[in-house]
Amino acid sequence: MTSKYDVMWTEKYRPKTLDDLRGHEDIIIRLKGFVERKNLPHLLFAGPPGTGKTSALLALAIDLYGHANVSRNLLEMNASDDRGIDAIRTKVKEFARTASYGDIPFKIICLDEADSLTSAAQHALRRTMERYVKTSRFALICNYSSKIIEPIQSRCAIFRFKPLDEKSIREFLKYICDNEKLVYDEEGLSTVLYICEGDLRKAVNILQSTAASGKSVERITVLKTVGHADPERIKEMLSLALSGKFEKSREVLQQLILEFGLSGTDVTHQIYREISSLSISDNMKLEVTEFLAEIDFRISEGASSNIQLTSFLAKLVKESNKE
């Protein structure tokens, strides 16, 4: 018997049309204009992960071609594929040489993670875009538009996607909870929002993982499901260190690592998010942030997480004595 959790909710609840998209009102208006005119330029969608770039393109294609013809007129590829630009050009050539289906005179070629292409590969891609412009439109999706060469950017209409606001994500999560008949509370949803940081895809995945555990969507359940420390415990650890209580702060650190299975970088990331809320001077926040960046780098280079994080707490104790 198939469980409802076997289907990825990010796909189940993916927007089907531009009207289904949440947020990005200005972008939606511009894309709808292309649909009305039945024409569009090359596109460049840039922004952080989980902000709706791929969903917007798929919705645009559905509105443009209709459900029946979209699969025949849309080619999706990933630029990070090890086969490189030669394989991309081969696929494009095969796809672009045939006529489009329906009354739209061109096909769409979607290239995800376009910013992973080398500069040489991007120059080769530019030539490919020029060669097939009569029969195809390219839609490049990336996290950083600065990594796309200027000759490509100048040939595209650029759309910048920003992280979704908490209200939009919360409303969407409530919709899913109601549709899936999940038990939840507002604090549980707030915890999901805290962890996802504007990434809607991540928020939906967290929600599904929590639901799959068979428990209600509550604060502690969400935290344990994703292995994320309680922000209040992080604040407690920092406050103890700033009060000169080194051993107690170190004890909280060890408890957090054991209870939630945190890695060193998990802890440094959460500490970074809480620094701004600490009751210390701006100069001290500056010094703490600089030292945190240093130990985060050391951990990424293979240094002991336990030793580095303990060193960070010791630094807080020493700095607090200077205040």
Secondary structure in CASP SS format (residue, H / E / C, confidence):
PFRMAT SS
TARGET T0000
AUTHOR 0000-0000-0000
METHOD secondary structure of the structure
MODEL  1
M C 1.00
T C 1.00
S C 1.00
K C 1.00
Y C 1.00
D C 1.00
V C 1.00
M C 1.00
W H 1.00
T H 1.00
E H 1.00
K H 1.00
Y C 1.00
R C 1.00
P C 1.00
K C 1.00
T C 1.00
L H 1.00
D H 1.00
D H 1.00
L C 1.00
R C 1.00
G C 1.00
H C 1.00
E H 1.00
D H 1.00
I H 1.00
I H 1.00
I H 1.00
R H 1.00
L H 1.00
K H 1.00
G H 1.00
F H 1.00
V H 1.00
E H 1.00
R H 1.00
K C 1.00
N C 1.00
L C 1.00
P C 1.00
H E 1.00
L E 1.00
L E 1.00
F E 1.00
A E 1.00
G C 1.00
P C 1.00
P C 1.00
G C 1.00
T C 1.00
G C 1.00
K H 1.00
T H 1.00
S H 1.00
A H 1.00
L H 1.00
L H 1.00
A H 1.00
L H 1.00
A H 1.00
I H 1.00
D H 1.00
L H 1.00
Y H 1.00
G C 1.00
H C 1.00
A C 1.00
N C 1.00
V H 1.00
S H 1.00
R H 1.00
N H 1.00
L E 1.00
L E 1.00
E E 1.00
M E 1.00
N E 1.00
A C 1.00
S C 1.00
D C 1.00
D C 1.00
R C 1.00
G H 1.00
I H 1.00
D H 1.00
A H 1.00
I H 1.00
R H 1.00
T H 1.00
K H 1.00
V H 1.00
K H 1.00
E H 1.00
F H 1.00
A H 1.00
R C 1.00
T C 1.00
A C 1.00
S C 1.00
Y C 1.00
G C 1.00
D C 1.00
I C 1.00
P C 1.00
F C 1.00
K E 1.00
I E 1.00
I E 1.00
C E 1.00
L E 1.00
D E 1.00
E C 1.00
A H 1.00
D H 1.00
S H 1.00
L C 1.00
T C 1.00
S H 1.00
A H 1.00
A H 1.00
Q H 1.00
H H 1.00
A H 1.00
L H 1.00
R H 1.00
R H 1.00
T H 1.00
M H 1.00
E H 1.00
R H 1.00
Y C 1.00
V C 1.00
K C 1.00
T C 1.00
S E 1.00
R E 1.00
F E 1.00
A E 1.00
L E 1.00
I E 1.00
C E 1.00
N C 1.00
Y C 1.00
S H 1.00
S H 1.00
K H 1.00
I C 1.00
I C 1.00
E H 1.00
P H 1.00
I H 1.00
Q H 1.00
S C 1.00
R C 1.00
C E 1.00
A E 1.00
I E 1.00
F E 1.00
R E 1.00
F C 1.00
K C 1.00
P C 1.00
L C 1.00
D C 1.00
E H 1.00
K H 1.00
S H 1.00
I H 1.00
R H 1.00
E H 1.00
F H 1.00
L H 1.00
K H 1.00
Y H 1.00
I H 1.00
C H 1.00
D H 1.00
N H 1.00
E C 1.00
K C 1.00
L C 1.00
V C 1.00
Y E 1.00
D C 1.00
E H 1.00
E H 1.00
G H 1.00
L H 1.00
S H 1.00
T H 1.00
V H 1.00
L H 1.00
Y H 1.00
I H 1.00
C H 1.00
E C 1.00
G C 1.00
D C 1.00
L H 1.00
R H 1.00
K H 1.00
A H 1.00
V H 1.00
N H 1.00
I H 1.00
L H 1.00
Q H 1.00
S H 1.00
T H 1.00
A H 1.00
A H 1.00
S C 1.00
G C 1.00
K C 1.00
S C 1.00
V E 1.00
E C 1.00
R H 1.00
I H 1.00
T H 1.00
V H 1.00
L H 1.00
K H 1.00
T H 1.00
V H 1.00
G C 1.00
H C 1.00
A C 1.00
D C 1.00
P H 1.00
E H 1.00
R H 1.00
I H 1.00
K H 1.00
E H 1.00
M H 1.00
L H 1.00
S H 1.00
L H 1.00
A H 1.00
L H 1.00
S C 1.00
G C 1.00
K C 1.00
F H 1.00
E H 1.00
K H 1.00
S H 1.00
R H 1.00
E H 1.00
V H 1.00
L H 1.00
Q H 1.00
Q H 1.00
L H 1.00
I H 1.00
L H 1.00
E H 1.00
F H 1.00
G C 1.00
L C 1.00
S C 1.00
G H 1.00
T H 1.00
D H 1.00
V H 1.00
T H 1.00
H H 1.00
Q H 1.00
I H 1.00
Y H 1.00
R H 1.00
E H 1.00
I H 1.00
S C 1.00
S C 1.00
L C 1.00
S C 1.00
I C 1.00
S C 1.00
D H 1.00
N H 1.00
M H 1.00
K H 1.00
L H 1.00
E H 1.00
V H 1.00
T H 1.00
E H 1.00
F H 1.00
L H 1.00
A H 1.00
E H 1.00
I H 1.00
D H 1.00
F H 1.00
R H 1.00
I H 1.00
S H 1.00
E C 1.00
G C 1.00
A C 1.00
S C 1.00
S H 1.00
N H 1.00
I H 1.00
Q H 1.00
L H 1.00
T H 1.00
S H 1.00
F H 1.00
L H 1.00
A H 1.00
K H 1.00
L H 1.00
V H 1.00
K H 1.00
E H 1.00
S H 1.00
N H 1.00
K H 1.00
E C 1.00
END
